């Protein structure tokens, strides 16, 4: 993942905007991002994100589903 922007909010959480390897953009709170980054270092992954929050784009899901039927 690549950090594309960081929003600073005084007296609140900072928000980090990111883009993953296939081009999906998403945002997360900075403390959440740091927690997963520390876990990623401990497990030798570059970045590790909660998979239940990340979904593939509909077109990629369709292509994957159709490739599985062939």
PyMOL Python script that loads the backbone (N, CA, C, O; Angstrom):
from pymol import cmd

cmd.read_pdbstr("""\
ATOM      1  N   UNK A   1       0.815  -1.178   0.000  1.00  0.00           N
ATOM      2  CA  UNK A   1       0.000   0.000   0.000  1.00  0.00           C
ATOM      3  C   UNK A   1       0.862   1.246   0.000  1.00  0.00           C
ATOM      4  O   UNK A   1       1.980   1.241   0.516  1.00  0.00           O
ATOM      5  N   UNK A   2       0.339   2.311  -0.580  1.00  0.00           N
ATOM      6  CA  UNK A   2       1.038   3.585  -0.663  1.00  0.00           C
ATOM      7  C   UNK A   2       0.162   4.664  -0.043  1.00  0.00           C
ATOM      8  O   UNK A   2      -1.020   4.774  -0.366  1.00  0.00           O
ATOM      9  N   UNK A   3       0.742   5.456   0.844  1.00  0.00           N
ATOM     10  CA  UNK A   3       0.010   6.573   1.441  1.00  0.00           C
ATOM     11  C   UNK A   3      -0.064   7.689   0.413  1.00  0.00           C
ATOM     12  O   UNK A   3       0.965   8.141  -0.090  1.00  0.00           O
ATOM     13  N   UNK A   4      -1.280   8.138   0.096  1.00  0.00           N
ATOM     14  CA  UNK A   4      -1.450   9.205  -0.884  1.00  0.00           C
ATOM     15  C   UNK A   4      -1.741  10.548  -0.237  1.00  0.00           C
ATOM     16  O   UNK A   4      -1.461  11.592  -0.827  1.00  0.00           O
ATOM     17  N   UNK A   5      -2.298  10.539   0.968  1.00  0.00           N
ATOM     18  CA  UNK A   5      -2.651  11.789   1.633  1.00  0.00           C
ATOM     19  C   UNK A   5      -2.831  11.533   3.125  1.00  0.00           C
ATOM     20  O   UNK A   5      -3.174  10.426   3.538  1.00  0.00           O
ATOM     21  N   UNK A   6      -2.599  12.556   3.917  1.00  0.00           N
ATOM     22  CA  UNK A   6      -2.843  12.479   5.362  1.00  0.00           C
ATOM     23  C   UNK A   6      -3.597  13.732   5.776  1.00  0.00           C
ATOM     24  O   UNK A   6      -3.115  14.848   5.584  1.00  0.00           O
ATOM     25  N   UNK A   7      -4.781  13.543   6.346  1.00  0.00           N
ATOM     26  CA  UNK A   7      -5.594  14.655   6.844  1.00  0.00           C
ATOM     27  C   UNK A   7      -5.349  14.794   8.337  1.00  0.00           C
ATOM     28  O   UNK A   7      -5.493  13.832   9.091  1.00  0.00           O
ATOM     29  N   UNK A   8      -4.987  15.974   8.750  1.00  0.00           N
ATOM     30  CA  UNK A   8      -4.772  16.222  10.175  1.00  0.00           C
ATOM     31  C   UNK A   8      -6.022  16.884  10.750  1.00  0.00           C
ATOM     32  O   UNK A   8      -6.500  17.889  10.224  1.00  0.00           O
ATOM     33  N   UNK A   9      -6.543  16.315  11.827  1.00  0.00           N
ATOM     34  CA  UNK A   9      -7.718  16.836  12.509  1.00  0.00           C
ATOM     35  C   UNK A   9      -7.329  17.129  13.955  1.00  0.00           C
ATOM     36  O   UNK A   9      -7.104  16.198  14.728  1.00  0.00           O
ATOM     37  N   UNK A  10      -7.247  18.391  14.332  1.00  0.00           N
ATOM     38  CA  UNK A  10      -6.863  18.727  15.710  1.00  0.00           C
ATOM     39  C   UNK A  10      -7.831  18.100  16.726  1.00  0.00           C
ATOM     40  O   UNK A  10      -9.045  18.090  16.520  1.00  0.00           O
ATOM     41  N   UNK A  11      -7.285  17.595  17.794  1.00  0.00           N
ATOM     42  CA  UNK A  11      -8.056  16.976  18.887  1.00  0.00           C
ATOM     43  C   UNK A  11      -8.866  15.773  18.428  1.00  0.00           C
ATOM     44  O   UNK A  11      -9.885  15.443  19.034  1.00  0.00           O
ATOM     45  N   UNK A  12      -8.427  15.128  17.380  1.00  0.00           N
ATOM     46  CA  UNK A  12      -9.131  13.966  16.870  1.00  0.00           C
ATOM     47  C   UNK A  12      -8.124  13.052  16.169  1.00  0.00           C
ATOM     48  O   UNK A  12      -6.920  13.306  16.197  1.00  0.00           O
ATOM     49  N   UNK A  13      -8.623  12.000  15.550  1.00  0.00           N
ATOM     50  CA  UNK A  13      -7.754  11.094  14.809  1.00  0.00           C
ATOM     51  C   UNK A  13      -7.341  11.713  13.486  1.00  0.00           C
ATOM     52  O   UNK A  13      -8.127  12.416  12.851  1.00  0.00           O
ATOM     53  N   UNK A  14      -6.118  11.456  13.072  1.00  0.00           N
ATOM     54  CA  UNK A  14      -5.702  11.809  11.722  1.00  0.00           C
ATOM     55  C   UNK A  14      -6.184  10.700  10.788  1.00  0.00           C
ATOM     56  O   UNK A  14      -6.289   9.540  11.187  1.00  0.00           O
ATOM     57  N   UNK A  15      -6.475  11.071   9.543  1.00  0.00           N
ATOM     58  CA  UNK A  15      -6.953  10.117   8.552  1.00  0.00           C
ATOM     59  C   UNK A  15      -5.880   9.940   7.485  1.00  0.00           C
ATOM     60  O   UNK A  15      -5.338  10.917   6.969  1.00  0.00           O
ATOM     61  N   UNK A  16      -5.580   8.686   7.161  1.00  0.00           N
ATOM     62  CA  UNK A  16      -4.583   8.368   6.145  1.00  0.00           C
ATOM     63  C   UNK A  16      -5.307   7.792   4.931  1.00  0.00           C
ATOM     64  O   UNK A  16      -6.054   6.822   5.054  1.00  0.00           O
ATOM     65  N   UNK A  17      -5.086   8.392   3.756  1.00  0.00           N
ATOM     66  CA  UNK A  17      -5.642   7.885   2.505  1.00  0.00           C
ATOM     67  C   UNK A  17      -4.567   7.035   1.843  1.00  0.00           C
ATOM     68  O   UNK A  17      -3.407   7.437   1.752  1.00  0.00           O
ATOM     69  N   UNK A  18      -4.971   5.849   1.378  1.00  0.00           N
ATOM     70  CA  UNK A  18      -4.004   4.911   0.804  1.00  0.00           C
ATOM     71  C   UNK A  18      -4.518   4.349  -0.508  1.00  0.00           C
ATOM     72  O   UNK A  18      -5.712   4.399  -0.803  1.00  0.00           O
ATOM     73  N   UNK A  19      -3.585   3.810  -1.293  1.00  0.00           N
ATOM     74  CA  UNK A  19      -3.919   3.111  -2.535  1.00  0.00           C
ATOM     75  C   UNK A  19      -3.185   1.778  -2.503  1.00  0.00           C
ATOM     76  O   UNK A  19      -1.985   1.730  -2.234  1.00  0.00           O
ATOM     77  N   UNK A  20      -3.916   0.686  -2.779  1.00  0.00           N
ATOM     78  CA  UNK A  20      -3.288  -0.633  -2.735  1.00  0.00           C
ATOM     79  C   UNK A  20      -2.660  -0.992  -4.077  1.00  0.00           C
ATOM     80  O   UNK A  20      -2.669  -0.186  -5.007  1.00  0.00           O
ATOM     81  N   UNK A  21      -2.120  -2.195  -4.173  1.00  0.00           N
ATOM     82  CA  UNK A  21      -1.349  -2.612  -5.347  1.00  0.00           C
ATOM     83  C   UNK A  21      -2.181  -2.671  -6.624  1.00  0.00           C
ATOM     84  O   UNK A  21      -1.637  -2.493  -7.714  1.00  0.00           O
ATOM     85  N   UNK A  22      -3.485  -2.917  -6.515  1.00  0.00           N
ATOM     86  CA  UNK A  22      -4.312  -2.992  -7.723  1.00  0.00           C
ATOM     87  C   UNK A  22      -5.092  -1.713  -7.978  1.00  0.00           C
ATOM     88  O   UNK A  22      -5.963  -1.684  -8.847  1.00  0.00           O
ATOM     89  N   UNK A  23      -4.791  -0.649  -7.231  1.00  0.00           N
ATOM     90  CA  UNK A  23      -5.364   0.664  -7.506  1.00  0.00           C
ATOM     91  C   UNK A  23      -6.580   1.055  -6.696  1.00  0.00           C
ATOM     92  O   UNK A  23      -7.146   2.121  -6.939  1.00  0.00           O
ATOM     93  N   UNK A  24      -7.008   0.242  -5.745  1.00  0.00           N
ATOM     94  CA  UNK A  24      -8.140   0.609  -4.896  1.00  0.00           C
ATOM     95  C   UNK A  24      -7.703   1.665  -3.896  1.00  0.00           C
ATOM     96  O   UNK A  24      -6.643   1.538  -3.282  1.00  0.00           O
ATOM     97  N   UNK A  25      -8.510   2.705  -3.727  1.00  0.00           N
ATOM     98  CA  UNK A  25      -8.218   3.747  -2.748  1.00  0.00           C
ATOM     99  C   UNK A  25      -9.134   3.585  -1.547  1.00  0.00           C
ATOM    100  O   UNK A  25     -10.299   3.218  -1.694  1.00  0.00           O
ATOM    101  N   UNK A  26      -8.613   3.854  -0.367  1.00  0.00           N
ATOM    102  CA  UNK A  26      -9.406   3.789   0.850  1.00  0.00           C
ATOM    103  C   UNK A  26      -8.758   4.666   1.900  1.00  0.00           C
ATOM    104  O   UNK A  26      -7.624   5.115   1.733  1.00  0.00           O
ATOM    105  N   UNK A  27      -9.476   4.906   2.979  1.00  0.00           N
ATOM    106  CA  UNK A  27      -8.980   5.742   4.067  1.00  0.00           C
ATOM    107  C   UNK A  27      -9.144   4.992   5.382  1.00  0.00           C
ATOM    108  O   UNK A  27     -10.060   4.186   5.544  1.00  0.00           O
ATOM    109  N   UNK A  28      -8.244   5.269   6.313  1.00  0.00           N
ATOM    110  CA  UNK A  28      -8.319   4.669   7.640  1.00  0.00           C
ATOM    111  C   UNK A  28      -7.762   5.660   8.652  1.00  0.00           C
ATOM    112  O   UNK A  28      -7.022   6.577   8.295  1.00  0.00           O
ATOM    113  N   UNK A  29      -8.118   5.471   9.901  1.00  0.00           N
ATOM    114  CA  UNK A  29      -7.578   6.343  10.943  1.00  0.00           C
ATOM    115  C   UNK A  29      -6.117   6.002  11.170  1.00  0.00           C
ATOM    116  O   UNK A  29      -5.722   4.842  11.051  1.00  0.00           O
ATOM    117  N   UNK A  30      -5.323   6.992  11.490  1.00  0.00           N
ATOM    118  CA  UNK A  30      -3.887   6.790  11.652  1.00  0.00           C
ATOM    119  C   UNK A  30      -3.551   5.754  12.729  1.00  0.00           C
ATOM    120  O   UNK A  30      -2.691   4.910  12.478  1.00  0.00           O
ATOM    121  N   UNK A  31      -4.176   5.768  13.912  1.00  0.00           N
ATOM    122  CA  UNK A  31      -3.830   4.733  14.902  1.00  0.00           C
ATOM    123  C   UNK A  31      -4.092   3.319  14.384  1.00  0.00           C
ATOM    124  O   UNK A  31      -3.328   2.404  14.691  1.00  0.00           O
ATOM    125  N   UNK A  32      -5.148   3.126  13.610  1.00  0.00           N
ATOM    126  CA  UNK A  32      -5.446   1.819  13.031  1.00  0.00           C
ATOM    127  C   UNK A  32      -4.366   1.427  12.038  1.00  0.00           C
ATOM    128  O   UNK A  32      -3.907   0.285  12.031  1.00  0.00           O
ATOM    129  N   UNK A  33      -3.960   2.367  11.205  1.00  0.00           N
ATOM    130  CA  UNK A  33      -2.907   2.117  10.220  1.00  0.00           C
ATOM    131  C   UNK A  33      -1.612   1.719  10.913  1.00  0.00           C
ATOM    132  O   UNK A  33      -0.956   0.763  10.498  1.00  0.00           O
ATOM    133  N   UNK A  34      -1.238   2.439  11.963  1.00  0.00           N
ATOM    134  CA  UNK A  34       0.013   2.149  12.665  1.00  0.00           C
ATOM    135  C   UNK A  34      -0.024   0.777  13.325  1.00  0.00           C
ATOM    136  O   UNK A  34       0.975   0.059  13.335  1.00  0.00           O
ATOM    137  N   UNK A  35      -1.184   0.417  13.877  1.00  0.00           N
ATOM    138  CA  UNK A  35      -1.324  -0.896  14.510  1.00  0.00           C
ATOM    139  C   UNK A  35      -1.070  -2.006  13.493  1.00  0.00           C
ATOM    140  O   UNK A  35      -0.345  -2.955  13.793  1.00  0.00           O
ATOM    141  N   UNK A  36      -1.642  -1.908  12.317  1.00  0.00           N
ATOM    142  CA  UNK A  36      -1.453  -2.936  11.297  1.00  0.00           C
ATOM    143  C   UNK A  36      -0.051  -2.898  10.708  1.00  0.00           C
ATOM    144  O   UNK A  36       0.480  -3.937  10.316  1.00  0.00           O
ATOM    145  N   UNK A  37       0.558  -1.713  10.639  1.00  0.00           N
ATOM    146  CA  UNK A  37       1.924  -1.621  10.132  1.00  0.00           C
ATOM    147  C   UNK A  37       2.898  -2.317  11.089  1.00  0.00           C
ATOM    148  O   UNK A  37       3.812  -3.010  10.643  1.00  0.00           O
ATOM    149  N   UNK A  38       2.709  -2.139  12.392  1.00  0.00           N
ATOM    150  CA  UNK A  38       3.558  -2.811  13.385  1.00  0.00           C
ATOM    151  C   UNK A  38       3.372  -4.323  13.293  1.00  0.00           C
ATOM    152  O   UNK A  38       4.347  -5.073  13.352  1.00  0.00           O
ATOM    153  N   UNK A  39       2.130  -4.773  13.149  1.00  0.00           N
ATOM    154  CA  UNK A  39       1.852  -6.201  12.995  1.00  0.00           C
ATOM    155  C   UNK A  39       2.486  -6.735  11.711  1.00  0.00           C
ATOM    156  O   UNK A  39       3.001  -7.852  11.691  1.00  0.00           O
ATOM    157  N   UNK A  40       2.449  -5.947  10.650  1.00  0.00           N
ATOM    158  CA  UNK A  40       3.047  -6.371   9.376  1.00  0.00           C
ATOM    159  C   UNK A  40       4.552  -6.560   9.523  1.00  0.00           C
ATOM    160  O   UNK A  40       5.109  -7.512   8.976  1.00  0.00           O
ATOM    161  N   UNK A  41       5.212  -5.675  10.247  1.00  0.00           N
ATOM    162  CA  UNK A  41       6.653  -5.815  10.454  1.00  0.00           C
ATOM    163  C   UNK A  41       6.966  -7.076  11.252  1.00  0.00           C
ATOM    164  O   UNK A  41       7.965  -7.747  10.995  1.00  0.00           O
ATOM    165  N   UNK A  42       6.119  -7.392  12.210  1.00  0.00           N
ATOM    166  CA  UNK A  42       6.344  -8.571  13.041  1.00  0.00           C
ATOM    167  C   UNK A  42       6.152  -9.863  12.251  1.00  0.00           C
ATOM    168  O   UNK A  42       6.749 -10.888  12.581  1.00  0.00           O
ATOM    169  N   UNK A  43       5.323  -9.817  11.214  1.00  0.00           N
ATOM    170  CA  UNK A  43       5.043 -11.020  10.424  1.00  0.00           C
ATOM    171  C   UNK A  43       5.726 -10.999   9.060  1.00  0.00           C
ATOM    172  O   UNK A  43       5.432 -11.837   8.208  1.00  0.00           O
ATOM    173  N   UNK A  44       6.638 -10.046   8.846  1.00  0.00           N
ATOM    174  CA  UNK A  44       7.410  -9.920   7.604  1.00  0.00           C
ATOM    175  C   UNK A  44       6.565  -9.604   6.376  1.00  0.00           C
ATOM    176  O   UNK A  44       6.959  -9.949   5.262  1.00  0.00           O
ATOM    177  N   UNK A  45       5.417  -8.960   6.548  1.00  0.00           N
ATOM    178  CA  UNK A  45       4.631  -8.461   5.430  1.00  0.00           C
ATOM    179  C   UNK A  45       4.872  -6.968   5.316  1.00  0.00           C
ATOM    180  O   UNK A  45       5.159  -6.301   6.311  1.00  0.00           O
ATOM    181  N   UNK A  46       4.754  -6.436   4.087  1.00  0.00           N
ATOM    182  CA  UNK A  46       4.953  -5.001   3.918  1.00  0.00           C
ATOM    183  C   UNK A  46       3.832  -4.233   4.614  1.00  0.00           C
ATOM    184  O   UNK A  46       4.096  -3.354   5.434  1.00  0.00           O
ATOM    185  N   UNK A  47       2.596  -4.559   4.291  1.00  0.00           N
ATOM    186  CA  UNK A  47       1.438  -3.989   4.970  1.00  0.00           C
ATOM    187  C   UNK A  47       0.438  -5.105   5.173  1.00  0.00           C
ATOM    188  O   UNK A  47       0.351  -6.026   4.361  1.00  0.00           O
ATOM    189  N   UNK A  48      -0.304  -5.025   6.235  1.00  0.00           N
ATOM    190  CA  UNK A  48      -1.322  -6.022   6.527  1.00  0.00           C
ATOM    191  C   UNK A  48      -2.578  -5.269   6.916  1.00  0.00           C
ATOM    192  O   UNK A  48      -2.559  -4.460   7.844  1.00  0.00           O
ATOM    193  N   UNK A  49      -3.664  -5.528   6.215  1.00  0.00           N
ATOM    194  CA  UNK A  49      -4.910  -4.819   6.473  1.00  0.00           C
ATOM    195  C   UNK A  49      -5.992  -5.818   6.850  1.00  0.00           C
ATOM    196  O   UNK A  49      -5.920  -6.987   6.472  1.00  0.00           O
ATOM    197  N   UNK A  50      -6.990  -5.364   7.590  1.00  0.00           N
ATOM    198  CA  UNK A  50      -8.092  -6.260   7.936  1.00  0.00           C
ATOM    199  C   UNK A  50      -8.874  -6.624   6.676  1.00  0.00           C
ATOM    200  O   UNK A  50      -9.470  -5.748   6.050  1.00  0.00           O
ATOM    201  N   UNK A  51      -8.881  -7.886   6.300  1.00  0.00           N
ATOM    202  CA  UNK A  51      -9.466  -8.303   5.032  1.00  0.00           C
ATOM    203  C   UNK A  51     -10.973  -8.106   4.982  1.00  0.00           C
ATOM    204  O   UNK A  51     -11.525  -7.954   3.892  1.00  0.00           O
ATOM    205  N   UNK A  52     -11.653  -8.104   6.108  1.00  0.00           N
ATOM    206  CA  UNK A  52     -13.099  -7.926   6.074  1.00  0.00           C
ATOM    207  C   UNK A  52     -13.494  -6.510   5.660  1.00  0.00           C
ATOM    208  O   UNK A  52     -14.650  -6.274   5.310  1.00  0.00           O
ATOM    209  N   UNK A  53     -12.566  -5.579   5.694  1.00  0.00           N
ATOM    210  CA  UNK A  53     -12.874  -4.197   5.322  1.00  0.00           C
ATOM    211  C   UNK A  53     -12.493  -3.885   3.879  1.00  0.00           C
ATOM    212  O   UNK A  53     -12.897  -2.854   3.342  1.00  0.00           O
ATOM    213  N   UNK A  54     -11.726  -4.759   3.253  1.00  0.00           N
ATOM    214  CA  UNK A  54     -11.257  -4.502   1.901  1.00  0.00           C
ATOM    215  C   UNK A  54     -11.978  -5.446   0.957  1.00  0.00           C
ATOM    216  O   UNK A  54     -12.029  -6.654   1.190  1.00  0.00           O
ATOM    217  N   UNK A  55     -12.530  -4.892  -0.101  1.00  0.00           N
ATOM    218  CA  UNK A  55     -13.246  -5.690  -1.070  1.00  0.00           C
ATOM    219  C   UNK A  55     -12.693  -5.396  -2.457  1.00  0.00           C
ATOM    220  O   UNK A  55     -12.363  -4.252  -2.768  1.00  0.00           O
ATOM    221  N   UNK A  56     -12.595  -6.415  -3.279  1.00  0.00           N
ATOM    222  CA  UNK A  56     -12.130  -6.226  -4.647  1.00  0.00           C
ATOM    223  C   UNK A  56     -13.197  -5.475  -5.438  1.00  0.00           C
ATOM    224  O   UNK A  56     -14.384  -5.581  -5.130  1.00  0.00           O
ATOM    225  N   UNK A  57     -12.788  -4.723  -6.448  1.00  0.00           N
ATOM    226  CA  UNK A  57     -13.765  -4.028  -7.283  1.00  0.00           C
ATOM    227  C   UNK A  57     -14.684  -5.041  -7.972  1.00  0.00           C
ATOM    228  O   UNK A  57     -14.264  -6.166  -8.245  1.00  0.00           O
ATOM    229  N   UNK A  58     -15.929  -4.655  -8.256  1.00  0.00           N
ATOM    230  CA  UNK A  58     -16.885  -5.596  -8.863  1.00  0.00           C
ATOM    231  C   UNK A  58     -16.379  -6.229 -10.159  1.00  0.00           C
ATOM    232  O   UNK A  58     -16.618  -7.414 -10.395  1.00  0.00           O
ATOM    233  N   UNK A  59     -15.686  -5.465 -11.002  1.00  0.00           N
ATOM    234  CA  UNK A  59     -15.192  -6.022 -12.261  1.00  0.00           C
ATOM    235  C   UNK A  59     -14.153  -7.114 -12.005  1.00  0.00           C
ATOM    236  O   UNK A  59     -14.158  -8.143 -12.682  1.00  0.00           O
ATOM    237  N   UNK A  60     -13.265  -6.900 -11.035  1.00  0.00           N
ATOM    238  CA  UNK A  60     -12.265  -7.913 -10.698  1.00  0.00           C
ATOM    239  C   UNK A  60     -12.929  -9.158 -10.118  1.00  0.00           C
ATOM    240  O   UNK A  60     -12.513 -10.276 -10.419  1.00  0.00           O
ATOM    241  N   UNK A  61     -13.955  -8.975  -9.290  1.00  0.00           N
ATOM    242  CA  UNK A  61     -14.692 -10.119  -8.745  1.00  0.00           C
ATOM    243  C   UNK A  61     -15.327 -10.934  -9.873  1.00  0.00           C
ATOM    244  O   UNK A  61     -15.276 -12.164  -9.871  1.00  0.00           O
ATOM    245  N   UNK A  62     -15.927 -10.222 -10.840  1.00  0.00           N
ATOM    246  CA  UNK A  62     -16.580 -10.892 -11.966  1.00  0.00           C
ATOM    247  C   UNK A  62     -15.562 -11.678 -12.788  1.00  0.00           C
ATOM    248  O   UNK A  62     -15.806 -12.833 -13.137  1.00  0.00           O
ATOM    249  N   UNK A  63     -14.417 -11.054 -13.101  1.00  0.00           N
ATOM    250  CA  UNK A  63     -13.388 -11.734 -13.890  1.00  0.00           C
ATOM    251  C   UNK A  63     -12.873 -12.979 -13.166  1.00  0.00           C
ATOM    252  O   UNK A  63     -12.647 -14.015 -13.792  1.00  0.00           O
ATOM    253  N   UNK A  64     -12.691 -12.876 -11.865  1.00  0.00           N
ATOM    254  CA  UNK A  64     -12.221 -14.010 -11.073  1.00  0.00           C
ATOM    255  C   UNK A  64     -13.257 -15.134 -11.079  1.00  0.00           C
ATOM    256  O   UNK A  64     -12.912 -16.308 -11.217  1.00  0.00           O
ATOM    257  N   UNK A  65     -14.524 -14.762 -10.928  1.00  0.00           N
ATOM    258  CA  UNK A  65     -15.602 -15.747 -10.915  1.00  0.00           C
ATOM    259  C   UNK A  65     -15.707 -16.453 -12.270  1.00  0.00           C
ATOM    260  O   UNK A  65     -15.858 -17.673 -12.327  1.00  0.00           O
ATOM    261  N   UNK A  66     -15.625 -15.676 -13.365  1.00  0.00           N
ATOM    262  CA  UNK A  66     -15.725 -16.261 -14.700  1.00  0.00           C
ATOM    263  C   UNK A  66     -14.514 -17.136 -15.023  1.00  0.00           C
ATOM    264  O   UNK A  66     -14.657 -18.160 -15.691  1.00  0.00           O
ATOM    265  N   UNK A  67     -13.334 -16.749 -14.563  1.00  0.00           N
ATOM    266  CA  UNK A  67     -12.129 -17.548 -14.799  1.00  0.00           C
ATOM    267  C   UNK A  67     -12.220 -18.891 -14.079  1.00  0.00           C
ATOM    268  O   UNK A  67     -11.691 -19.892 -14.562  1.00  0.00           O
ATOM    269  N   UNK A  68     -12.881 -18.913 -12.939  1.00  0.00           N
ATOM    270  CA  UNK A  68     -13.035 -20.148 -12.175  1.00  0.00           C
ATOM    271  C   UNK A  68     -13.987 -21.136 -12.831  1.00  0.00           C
ATOM    272  O   UNK A  68     -13.875 -22.341 -12.608  1.00  0.00           O
ATOM    273  N   UNK A  69     -14.931 -20.640 -13.645  1.00  0.00           N
ATOM    274  CA  UNK A  69     -15.908 -21.512 -14.302  1.00  0.00           C
ATOM    275  C   UNK A  69     -15.340 -22.181 -15.549  1.00  0.00           C
ATOM    276  O   UNK A  69     -15.897 -23.172 -16.022  1.00  0.00           O
ATOM    277  N   UNK A  70     -14.254 -21.663 -16.082  1.00  0.00           N
ATOM    278  CA  UNK A  70     -13.696 -22.214 -17.332  1.00  0.00           C
ATOM    279  C   UNK A  70     -12.864 -23.435 -17.092  1.00  0.00           C
ATOM    280  O   UNK A  70     -12.328 -24.012 -18.037  1.00  0.00           O
TER     281      UNK A  70
END
""", "prot")
cmd.dss("prot")
cmd.show_as("cartoon", "prot")
cmd.util.cbc("prot")
cmd.orient("prot")
